[in-house]
């Protein structure tokens, strides 16, 4: 439609007159008909003027068709699919470069996500996947290289089962978990079961834990022993994010009891799995005793601090009374309570319309939060070096 000369008011009046001339009524329900200039549309018992959809811009009148929003939504969904297709293609290339087999689980998960138009959030690599005979094994390097090269930031869970990890693999994993770079990979669950992790790898992984976003770590069936635990706890001092730690069948001895006890007492870990180790009675006693001793000391400090604050308030009131200063608070001889001011009338509806601002959920305070402790198959019986006395001490500590 060509622009007409004159002022804005004259052009608006001209548009309305055009709509009045072309107004029509449809004879059948639900039938829509465009007429003449295309300015009006008719429905049974009602008509809608297209003038309401016209808007004034610097270049004149224009109209926004409703189909454009749908096209944008489709383009955004196709964009996600293109990312997943590129991820699969890049992963295949890295597998060829490293002369390793393509993981059937990863390929199947990506194919399902592409067909459903959803992002892949869980990556699983397993040595028990069905690979034809004569083909090379599945490796971890192609997957972590693909994630880092494409900067894929939608992954949440990473599971590696039965695949040997070298020190270079652990370094690449640690760099990806750390939140210091420009790209943040928000993985919160990490499982590395039977991956042959040694002491050096545990120390490197421990350094990355203090900068990661991990909530759960599973390191079962890795024979790193007591020295590996010492390297792991380097990054757990005062950690407020990690909530679950599993170290089952990791060849841990009695020395790991006190080491883990100090870490659990000062972190937010709520679940600890230590099945299948060699803590025996002495290691289990050291673990529980360290946590309980720290908890009792922390409780005593809080009680002392509260009493100190109360005594300080009473001293202030006594000093004001001896100086001849009388206030409403000193006459009552109590610590004043803060009262919220009355809400003025007519403001309740305003607050309901505005709504409450959501407060950010703060991390739990570091301290003994342990709720589940699994110690099955740890030699807690009378056959250890402590004999029956160790079993008696352990049972008394629990009661």
C-alpha positions, 0 to 999 in steps of 0.5 A: 500500500502506498503512503498518502501525503499529509499529516498523521491525523489525515492519514489515519482518517483516510485509513478508517474511511477505507475500512468503513467502505470495505466493511463486510459481514460473513454469511457463514460462521468461521469463514474469513474473507478479505476484500478490496484493499485488504484492509478489513476482515469479516466474521459472523456477528463481528468484524475486525478492522485492520487499522488496529494492527497498523503502526506508524514508523519513521518510514510510514505505516507498516503492519506486522504479520503474526507468522513471523513469530512462529518462524523465529521459534522454528529457527531457534529450535533448528539451531539447537538441532544443528548444534547437536549434529555438529557435536556428533560430526566433530565427535566422529572426527576426533575418534578417527584422529585418535584411532578409537571407536565411536561410543554407541551410547553417545551416538544413540543419545545424540540421535534421540536428542536430535529427533526430540529436539532437546539438548543432551545433558548426560554423557556415558562412556562404558567399556561394556558397550557392544563393539565389533571384534577387531575395532579399537576401544572407546576412549575418553579423549575424543569426548572431552575434546569435542566438548571443549572445542565446541564449548558445549555448556549444557552437560550436567552428568559425566559417567565413565565406567571401566575406561582407563584414564591417563594423567593427560585425560585427568588434566583435560577433565580438571580444566573442563571442571574448573570455573576459572575460564571464559567458558563454564561447563556446569557439570554437577555429577561425576562418576569415574568407576574402575578407571585406573586412577592413580595418586597423581591423578587424584591430586590433580582432580582434588585441586580442581574440586575447589573451583568446580560446580560438582555436587556428587562424585563417585570414584569406586573401584579405583585402587589409589589407597590412603595417599590418593585420599590425601590428594583428593581432600586438598580441594575439599577444605571448606567446600560448600557444594559437594553433597555426596562422595563415594569411595567404595573398594578403593583400598583405603586403610585405617589412616583414611578414617581420620583424614576423611573425618576432618574433611567431612566435619568442615564441609557440606557433605551429607552422604559418604560411601566407604563400602569394601575398604579396610578401615577396620574398627580403629579407622571407623572410630577415628572417622566418627569420633573426629566428626562428633568432636568437631560438632561438639566444639562448634556447638560450644562455641555458638553457645558461648557466643550467644551468652557473650552477646546477652551479657554485653547487652545487660552490661550496657543497660546497667551502665546507663542505669547507673549513670542516671539515664532512663529509657524505655528499654532500661526501665523494662530491663530487657533487650528490645525486640524489633517490630515491623511497622504496620502496613498502610491500608491500600498497599496490600494489593500493590504488593501482591501485584508486584510479587516477592523477589526470589532470594538466591539460595545460599550454599549450606554453611560448612560444618558436619552435615553428614546424614548417611554413612555406609561402612559395609565390608570394612573388617569391623569385627574382632579379627583385626589388630584391635580384637574384641576391644575395638568392636566394643569401642566402636559400638559404644561410640555409636550408642 
